[in-house]
Amino acid sequence: MKLLFIDYPVENLKESLAFYRDVLGFEEAWREGDHTVALKMPGSDIQLMIETDEVGSTPGAVFLVDNVDQYYENNKDIIKFIKEPIDIPPGRYAIFQDNSDNLIRILDFSKEK
């Protein structure tokens, strides 16, 4: 697993983007439609991803794995998945919880291969 993003669900993408970009000085790295923007954080290779897709969810890390479906199959009996693997633009995505109910998001880039 490799840490890619810190995910912050936000209610208003435009207002949140203005805050992180204009107030904190983060630079926009990429965006997906009108619901997700990733920002470069100064001094770090990790990006902050703000998105409106999971409003009400807690912030958490997004990790890259080789294959989300394989990770799910290997761990579904020992890890509490709250979102089974789904398609997203770069590949596959799932969410599970740790033993303190923190969200851990995983994705792969299978559609980019």
FISEKOL-171294 format. One record per residue (C-alpha): residue in one letter; x, y, z; residue number from 1. Coordinates in nm, 2 decimals. Each point is the difference from the previous one (the first is absolute). Layout:
FISEKOL-171294
<site type="a" east="X" north="Y" up="Z" seq="NUM"/>
...
//
This chain:
FISEKOL-171294
<site type="m" east="0.00" north="0.00" up="0.00" seq="1"/>
<site type="k" east="0.12" north="0.34" up="-0.09" seq="2"/>
<site type="l" east="-0.15" north="0.32" up="0.14" seq="3"/>
<site type="l" east="-0.13" north="0.22" up="-0.29" seq="4"/>
<site type="f" east="-0.25" north="0.25" up="0.14" seq="5"/>
<site type="i" east="-0.16" north="0.13" up="0.32" seq="6"/>
<site type="d" east="-0.37" north="0.01" up="-0.08" seq="7"/>
<site type="y" east="-0.22" north="0.28" up="0.14" seq="8"/>
<site type="p" east="-0.36" north="-0.03" up="-0.08" seq="9"/>
<site type="v" east="-0.14" north="0.35" up="-0.04" seq="10"/>
<site type="e" east="-0.35" north="0.15" up="-0.03" seq="11"/>
<site type="n" east="0.09" north="0.27" up="-0.25" seq="12"/>
<site type="l" east="0.28" north="-0.07" up="-0.24" seq="13"/>
<site type="k" east="0.03" north="0.36" up="-0.13" seq="14"/>
<site type="e" east="0.03" north="0.15" up="0.35" seq="15"/>
<site type="s" east="0.24" north="-0.26" up="0.13" seq="16"/>
<site type="l" east="0.22" north="0.03" up="-0.31" seq="17"/>
<site type="a" east="0.02" north="0.38" up="0.06" seq="18"/>
<site type="f" east="0.10" north="-0.06" up="0.36" seq="19"/>
<site type="y" east="0.27" north="-0.26" up="-0.07" seq="20"/>
<site type="r" east="0.14" north="0.17" up="-0.31" seq="21"/>
<site type="d" east="-0.04" north="0.37" up="0.08" seq="22"/>
<site type="v" east="0.03" north="0.00" up="0.38" seq="23"/>
<site type="l" east="0.25" north="-0.29" up="0.05" seq="24"/>
<site type="g" east="0.18" north="0.03" up="-0.33" seq="25"/>
<site type="f" east="-0.05" north="-0.36" up="-0.12" seq="26"/>
<site type="e" east="0.04" north="-0.04" up="-0.37" seq="27"/>
<site type="e" east="-0.27" north="-0.19" up="-0.21" seq="28"/>
<site type="a" east="0.14" north="-0.33" up="-0.13" seq="29"/>
<site type="w" east="-0.30" north="-0.14" up="-0.18" seq="30"/>
<site type="r" east="-0.38" north="-0.02" up="0.01" seq="31"/>
<site type="e" east="-0.27" north="-0.25" up="-0.08" seq="32"/>
<site type="g" east="-0.32" north="0.17" up="-0.12" seq="33"/>
<site type="d" east="-0.16" north="0.24" up="0.23" seq="34"/>
<site type="h" east="0.03" north="-0.23" up="0.31" seq="35"/>
<site type="t" east="0.37" north="-0.06" up="0.06" seq="36"/>
<site type="v" east="0.32" north="0.21" up="0.01" seq="37"/>
<site type="a" east="0.35" north="-0.11" up="0.11" seq="38"/>
<site type="l" east="0.24" north="0.25" up="0.13" seq="39"/>
<site type="k" east="0.38" north="0.00" up="0.04" seq="40"/>
<site type="m" east="0.10" north="0.06" up="0.35" seq="41"/>
<site type="p" east="0.32" north="0.20" up="0.04" seq="42"/>
<site type="g" east="0.30" north="-0.21" up="0.09" seq="43"/>
<site type="s" east="-0.18" north="-0.34" up="-0.05" seq="44"/>
<site type="d" east="-0.06" north="-0.25" up="-0.28" seq="45"/>
<site type="i" east="-0.33" north="-0.09" up="0.17" seq="46"/>
<site type="q" east="-0.30" north="0.19" up="-0.14" seq="47"/>
<site type="l" east="-0.31" north="0.12" up="0.18" seq="48"/>
<site type="m" east="-0.32" north="-0.11" up="-0.18" seq="49"/>
<site type="i" east="-0.32" north="0.19" up="0.06" seq="50"/>
<site type="e" east="-0.32" north="-0.15" up="-0.13" seq="51"/>
<site type="t" east="-0.37" north="0.02" up="0.04" seq="52"/>
<site type="d" east="-0.07" north="-0.37" up="-0.08" seq="53"/>
<site type="e" east="0.02" north="-0.12" up="0.36" seq="54"/>
<site type="v" east="-0.14" north="0.30" up="0.20" seq="55"/>
<site type="g" east="-0.06" north="-0.13" up="0.35" seq="56"/>
<site type="s" east="0.29" north="-0.24" up="-0.01" seq="57"/>
<site type="t" east="0.31" north="0.07" up="0.22" seq="58"/>
<site type="p" east="0.33" north="0.11" up="-0.15" seq="59"/>
<site type="g" east="0.25" north="-0.27" up="-0.06" seq="60"/>
<site type="a" east="0.29" north="-0.13" up="-0.20" seq="61"/>
<site type="v" east="-0.02" north="-0.13" up="-0.36" seq="62"/>
<site type="f" east="0.25" north="-0.28" up="-0.07" seq="63"/>
<site type="l" east="0.11" north="-0.15" up="-0.33" seq="64"/>
<site type="v" east="-0.01" north="-0.38" up="-0.02" seq="65"/>
<site type="d" east="0.09" north="-0.22" up="-0.29" seq="66"/>
<site type="n" east="-0.35" north="-0.14" up="-0.04" seq="67"/>
<site type="v" east="-0.31" north="0.11" up="0.20" seq="68"/>
<site type="d" east="-0.20" north="-0.30" up="-0.09" seq="69"/>
<site type="q" east="0.27" north="-0.24" up="0.11" seq="70"/>
<site type="y" east="0.06" north="0.20" up="0.32" seq="71"/>
<site type="y" east="-0.37" north="-0.02" up="0.07" seq="72"/>
<site type="e" east="-0.02" north="-0.38" up="-0.06" seq="73"/>
<site type="n" east="0.31" north="-0.06" up="0.21" seq="74"/>
<site type="n" east="-0.13" north="0.21" up="0.29" seq="75"/>
<site type="k" east="-0.38" north="0.01" up="0.00" seq="76"/>
<site type="d" east="-0.04" north="-0.26" up="0.28" seq="77"/>
<site type="i" east="0.24" north="0.19" up="0.23" seq="78"/>
<site type="i" east="-0.05" north="0.36" up="-0.08" seq="79"/>
<site type="k" east="-0.33" north="0.20" up="0.02" seq="80"/>
<site type="f" east="-0.06" north="0.13" up="-0.35" seq="81"/>
<site type="i" east="-0.26" north="0.28" up="-0.01" seq="82"/>
<site type="k" east="0.02" north="0.04" up="-0.38" seq="83"/>
<site type="e" east="0.08" north="-0.29" up="-0.22" seq="84"/>
<site type="p" east="0.21" north="0.05" up="-0.31" seq="85"/>
<site type="i" east="-0.15" north="0.23" up="-0.26" seq="86"/>
<site type="d" east="0.12" north="0.16" up="-0.32" seq="87"/>
<site type="i" east="0.14" north="0.36" up="0.01" seq="88"/>
<site type="p" east="0.17" north="0.18" up="-0.29" seq="89"/>
<site type="p" east="0.36" north="-0.13" up="0.06" seq="90"/>
<site type="g" east="-0.09" north="-0.35" up="0.12" seq="91"/>
<site type="r" east="-0.17" north="-0.17" up="0.29" seq="92"/>
<site type="y" east="-0.08" north="0.14" up="0.35" seq="93"/>
<site type="a" east="-0.12" north="-0.14" up="0.34" seq="94"/>
<site type="i" east="-0.02" north="0.12" up="0.36" seq="95"/>
<site type="f" east="0.05" north="-0.19" up="0.32" seq="96"/>
<site type="q" east="0.03" north="0.09" up="0.37" seq="97"/>
<site type="d" east="0.27" north="-0.06" up="0.25" seq="98"/>
<site type="n" east="-0.08" north="-0.13" up="0.35" seq="99"/>
<site type="s" east="-0.08" north="0.36" up="0.11" seq="100"/>
<site type="d" east="-0.24" north="0.06" up="-0.29" seq="101"/>
<site type="n" east="0.24" north="0.23" up="-0.19" seq="102"/>
<site type="l" east="-0.05" north="-0.02" up="-0.37" seq="103"/>
<site type="i" east="0.27" north="-0.14" up="-0.22" seq="104"/>
<site type="r" east="-0.05" north="0.05" up="-0.38" seq="105"/>
<site type="i" east="0.19" north="-0.21" up="-0.25" seq="106"/>
<site type="l" east="0.02" north="0.03" up="-0.38" seq="107"/>
<site type="d" east="0.19" north="-0.13" up="-0.29" seq="108"/>
<site type="f" east="0.08" north="0.14" up="-0.34" seq="109"/>
<site type="s" east="-0.12" north="-0.30" up="-0.20" seq="110"/>
<site type="k" east="-0.18" north="0.21" up="-0.26" seq="111"/>
<site type="e" east="0.33" north="0.19" up="-0.08" seq="112"/>
<site type="k" east="0.19" north="-0.32" up="-0.09" seq="113"/>
//
